[in-house]
Amino acid sequence: QVQLEESGGGLVQTGGSLRLSCEASGRTFNDNVMAWFRQVSGKEREFVAAINWSGRTTDYADSVKGRFTIARDNNKHTVYLQMNNLESEDTARYYCAARDWAKLEITTDVSGYDYWGQGAPVTVSS
């Protein structure tokens, strides 16, 4: 089992920046593919970004490319999502997710992730 806890959400103006953090505990974190998803009430959860175990491979949704950066620090068992130039369309609850340690490939499919955090709210106001 892997437990995930997000932090760093909040209210920011259009064009501003936020950094989300997700700290993992429980089973080993360093082998897990990690990802961020987001969800607006009444809509499906959507992929934002993912990173492999080493941090050398990443993937992003088209809507956030060039604005968001995913990174991880395996020594701290933490994955980050740096969000710059935020837009009102980025308003959502952001969830940290992890694949089981045996699944080494990045996927954008929500069903491909085995562990989830409770989410952190991000509100972008104009």
Secondary structure, 3 states (H helix, E strand, C coil): CEEEEEECCEEEECCCCEEEEEEEEECCCCCCCEEEEEECCCCCCEEEEEECCCCCCEEECCCCCCCEEEEEECCCCEEEEEECCCCHHHCEEEEEEECCCCCCCCCCCHHHCCEECCCEEEEEEC
